[in-house]
Amino acid sequence: MTNTWRDLPTMINPRSNFGIERSVEAYNPMTNTWRDLPTMINPRSNFGIERSVEAYNPMTNTWRDLPTMINPRSNFGIEVVDDLLFVVGGFGFNGVTTTFNVERYDEKTH
């Protein structure tokens, strides 16, 4: 069935906009299940303004730091397109003002 929403299994841990998190879960569409991943290096908070970025390596089951973003932000959109990581918008340095900034990270040319 296409062009429809469907419920997936619930996550292991409840998530919200509050609190500081280091925990991460991954969904496996082949088994229709969630699993815990190792904790991230740095705690994350919805209310925190971040420049730090981490990458998960499923082959080694580990996290590593990536170069910091140019612009600190929170509540941003993120997407991978053609092996490029795009970070779009969010709240800027003061945590209140919406930003128009877009950044792209290319691990191959870094």
C-alpha positions as CSV (number, residue, x, y, z in Angstrom):
1,M,0.0,0.0,0.0
2,T,1.5,3.4,-1.0
3,N,0.7,7.0,0.0
4,T,-0.5,6.1,3.5
5,W,0.7,6.2,7.0
6,R,0.9,3.1,9.2
7,D,1.7,2.5,12.9
8,L,5.1,0.9,13.7
9,P,6.0,-0.8,16.9
10,T,6.5,1.5,19.9
11,M,10.1,2.6,20.8
12,I,11.8,0.9,23.8
13,N,12.1,4.2,25.7
14,P,9.6,7.1,25.6
15,R,10.9,10.3,24.0
16,S,9.9,14.0,24.3
17,N,11.3,17.5,24.0
18,F,12.4,17.6,27.6
19,G,15.5,16.3,29.4
20,I,19.0,15.4,28.3
21,E,19.5,12.3,26.3
22,R,22.4,10.2,25.2
23,S,20.4,7.1,24.4
24,V,19.6,6.2,20.8
25,E,17.4,3.5,19.3
26,A,17.4,2.1,15.8
27,Y,14.4,0.6,13.8
28,N,14.9,-2.4,11.7
29,P,12.3,-2.6,8.9
30,M,13.2,-6.2,8.1
31,T,12.3,-7.4,11.6
32,N,9.9,-4.6,12.5
33,T,11.7,-4.1,15.8
34,W,13.6,-1.5,17.7
35,R,17.0,-2.0,19.5
36,D,19.1,0.2,21.7
37,L,22.3,1.5,20.3
38,P,25.4,2.5,22.3
39,T,25.0,5.9,24.0
40,M,26.2,8.9,22.2
41,I,29.4,10.6,23.2
42,N,27.8,13.9,24.1
43,P,24.4,14.4,25.8
44,R,21.7,16.1,23.7
45,S,18.9,18.3,24.8
46,N,16.0,19.9,22.9
47,F,16.7,23.1,24.7
48,G,20.4,23.1,24.1
49,I,22.1,25.0,21.3
50,E,24.5,22.6,19.6
51,R,27.4,22.8,17.2
52,S,28.7,19.3,17.8
53,V,27.9,16.4,15.5
54,E,28.3,12.7,16.0
55,A,28.2,9.8,13.5
56,Y,27.3,6.2,14.2
57,N,29.2,3.4,12.6
58,P,27.0,0.2,12.4
59,M,30.1,-1.9,11.5
60,T,31.9,-1.1,14.8
61,N,28.8,-0.2,16.8
62,T,30.4,3.0,17.9
63,W,29.9,6.8,17.8
64,R,32.6,9.3,16.8
65,D,32.7,13.1,16.7
66,L,32.5,14.9,13.4
67,P,33.7,18.5,12.8
68,T,31.5,21.0,14.5
69,M,28.8,22.9,12.5
70,I,29.6,26.5,11.6
71,N,26.4,27.8,13.2
72,P,25.1,26.7,16.6
73,R,21.4,25.7,16.5
74,S,18.7,23.6,18.0
75,N,15.4,22.0,16.6
76,F,16.8,21.8,13.1
77,G,16.0,19.5,10.2
78,I,18.6,17.0,9.0
79,E,18.7,14.8,6.0
80,V,21.2,12.7,4.0
81,V,21.1,13.1,0.2
82,D,23.7,11.5,-2.0
83,D,26.0,10.8,0.9
84,L,25.9,14.5,1.9
85,L,24.6,15.6,5.3
86,F,22.4,18.7,5.2
87,V,21.3,20.6,8.3
88,V,18.5,23.1,7.7
89,G,17.0,25.9,9.8
90,G,16.2,25.6,13.5
91,F,16.6,28.1,16.3
92,G,19.8,30.1,16.2
93,F,22.4,31.0,18.9
94,N,19.9,32.5,21.3
95,G,17.5,29.6,21.1
96,V,14.6,31.8,20.2
97,T,15.2,33.3,16.7
98,T,14.5,31.0,13.7
99,T,17.6,30.7,11.5
100,F,17.7,30.5,7.7
101,N,21.1,28.9,7.8
102,V,21.8,25.7,5.8
103,E,25.0,23.7,6.1
104,R,26.3,20.7,4.2
105,Y,28.9,18.2,5.4
106,D,30.7,16.0,2.9
107,E,32.8,13.3,4.6
108,K,34.6,12.5,1.4
109,T,36.1,16.0,1.0
110,H,36.5,16.8,4.6
